[in-house]
Structure formats: structure tokens, C-alpha cells
């Protein structure tokens, strides 16, 4: 009887441990959800990112990429929100996707279409929001024109994690109309080390549907 009682107590302890671990995982998921916020009234989507200082000195065509994507370490800002959820958030604020660039168009100079988005950034201690364009430098500077390219199905199939590309893209959810598809082969983009905070600093990026 004593052995049976000990066995039962052991099973109860194991079950309690499993429940606790499951609860911890759920809490983590909830925290992850806080990395993306939607304000339908103001037509804004806010995501949390981290500075990747590697691209202060190395060129990249990626402005923001979700850390869980295959390109998660290839962007100026490492996104902490899933790009597919970001796509849905833009739909939720009433943005219309362009969906005009196909994989066959890559390198053709085709420019992304879709609703225009005003994109700003801020971080602790900055005390204000500044244009996303302020944190990017280019070997061929042009006014930034971020569009809701769409590309949800390719985002799912390719799983690159691309949230914001710095030239027109067939996979990224948003990208810059000022540079045609493939222009990043010759134009070099960097994170602006004179503006951005140090590596790993959390940066909040706000996408607002332009009026």
C-alpha cells in the first residue's frame, strides 16, 4: 500500500509539473502577441523590433524581418512580430494590398503598388517619433515611399519573414516603391548608425495608413 501511495503522489507531482510548464508556454505566447498592436480607429499597426548593428557596416535590402523567418538575421531591424499576423493587421485597419509583383518580375525594375503607409520609429529615451527613412542610408538616396505590397501566399510558402523590404519585393509584406525590383543589386542600403541606438535595443515601428 505504501508503494502504491508513493507512486500516486509521484504521478500527481509529474502532472502538476507538466501543467505548470504548459502555463509558462502560454504566458510566452501572450507576451509574443504584445509585439504587435492594432488601432483600427487611428488606422495604425505597431510592431516591436530590435536593432541589428551588423547592418551599420554591411549592406542589406531588408528593413524589417521577423526573427522566425529564414531571413530573420538579414535586416536592419529584427522583427518580433510574425509577418503573416502583420499582413492581417494591415487588412484590419483597411489597407489595400497591391499584389502586383510576381516572382517572374524579380529584377525587372517593377515597382510595388498598394496603399501608401507612413512609417515611423521610436525607442526608449528618444522622446519622439521619427520617419523610418531617418534610420536608413542609401548609396542612391531617394524619398521613401512604403506601400502595402501584400504577397501573403508567398510569405507563407517562402517563410522569409520579410515585413519591410527596401526595394520593391515579390515576397515582403511592405516595400519601398522608390526602388524597383532588383535595384538592391546596385543600390546599397545600411542602418544609419548616426541615428539608431546600440545593437539589441528595442525599437517600436508604427505603420499608419496614409491619408
N, C-alpha and C positions, 0 to 999 in steps of 0.2 A: 504493500500500500504506500509505503514511504517513497519507493522508487516511482510509482505512478504519480504521486503528488508532485515530486520534483520535476518529472517530465512535463506535467501540465503547466507548472509555473514557468519552466523554460520556454515552452511554446507561447505562453502569454507574453513573456518578455520579448521574444523574437517578433511576434505580431505587432507589439507596441512600437518596436524599433522601426519596422517597415512602414507603419503608418506615419511615424514622425518624419522619416526620410521623404515619403511621398508629399507630406505637408510642406517640407522645405523646398521641394522642387516646384510646387505650386506657387509658393511665395516668389521664387525666382522668376517664374513666368509673368507674374503680376508686375514685378519690377521692370521686366523687359517691355511690357506693354506701356510703361510710363515713358519710354524713349520716343514715343510718337503721340502727339496730341492734335486733335481736330477741333477747330472752331468754325462751325457752319455759319454762324451769324456774321463773323468778320471775314469769312472765306479764307481762312488761314490753316496751314498744316505746319506743325512744329516738330522737328526731329532733333535728337541729341547725337552728337558726333564726337570724335576725338582727333586731335591734331596728329598727323603722321609726318614728323620732321624730315624723314628720308627725302621727301619731295621738295624740300627747300633747295636742294642741290641737284637732284635728278629730275628729268622731265617726265611728265605723265599726262595722259589725256583724260584722266579721271578726277573729277572734283570731289564726289562723294560716292563711296561704295559700301554696301552693307558688309560688316565683318564676316558674316556667314557665307558670303558668295566666293566664287573662285578667284575673283579679283579683289578680295577684301583687304589686301595689303598693298594695293596699287594706286591708292588715291590720296589726295592732299588731306581729306578728312575721312576718317574711318567711321562709317555709319553704324549706329547701334540699333537701328530700326530696319526691319525687313523691307526690301524694295517692293514686294508684292502688296504688303499692307500699305505702304506709302502710295502706290498706284490707287488703291481703293480709297484712300483718304482724299486724294485729289478729285476723284469721282464724287465723293461725298460732299465736297464744297462746290460742286457744279462745274468743274473744269472739263473741257472737251479735248480728247486726245487727237493728235494728228494722224498717227499710224500711217505715215506716207513713205517711210524709208524701209526698204526690204534688204535682206542680206545681199541680194544681187546688186543693190545700189552702193554697197560699201566701196569707198574710194572714188566714187563718181563725182563728188562735189555737190551732190544733192543736199538741200538744206531742210532741216527738221521743221515741221509745221505743228499746229496745236495751239491751245490757248497760251498767251503770254503770262509769265509768272514773275512777280517782283520777289527777289530772294535777298534776305538779309541775315546777318550773323551777329552773335553777341556771346560773351563769356564773362565769368565772374571777375569783377574788378574793372571791366571796360566801361560800364555805366551808360551804354547806349547801344543802338543797333547800327551796323554799318552795312553797305552793299556787299554782296558776295564778291563782286568784281574787285573789291579792295584787297581781298586776300589771295588773289591770283595775279601772277605776272606772265607776260607772253612775249615771245620774240617778235610777234606781229600784233601789237595791241589794237583792239577794236572794242567798241561799246558792247557790253554783254547783253544778250537777248535770249533769256531762258524760256524754252517752250515745253509744254506737256506733250512729249513725243508719243507716249503710250507704250506700245511694244510689250504688252503683258504676256502674251503667249510665248514670245521669245525669251522674256525674262524668266518664265517658268522652265522652258526647255534648256536654256543655256546656263541658268543659275549663276550668272556672273556677279549678281548683287548690285549692279550699276543703278545708282539713284540719280546722279547728275554727271553727265559727260561734258567735256569742254569743247568738243566739236560735235556736229550733227551725227547721231548714232541710231543704229537699227535695233539696238537692244536696251539701251538706257531708258529709264522712265522719263527723265527730262534731259535736255541737252541744249547747247548754245547754237542758235540759228545764225550767229555771226560768222561761224566757221562751217564750211560744207563738210560732208562725209569724206574722211581721208586726209583732211588738211593737217591733222596732227602728225602726219608723216614728215611734214616740213616745218610746221609751227611748233615751237617748244613752250610748254606750259609748266609753271612751277608754283608752289605755295610761296606767298610773299612773307619771307622771314622778318621783314621790317615791320610787319603788321600783326601777324599771327603770334599767339603765345607759345610757350615751350611745348615740346613733344609730350603727347598724352593728355594735354589739357582738354577738358570737355568744352565743346562749342555748340551752342544752340543755333540751329538754322531754321528760319521761317520762310515758307513759301506762301505768298499771297496772290490770289487771282487778281491780275491787273485790271484796272477799270478802263 
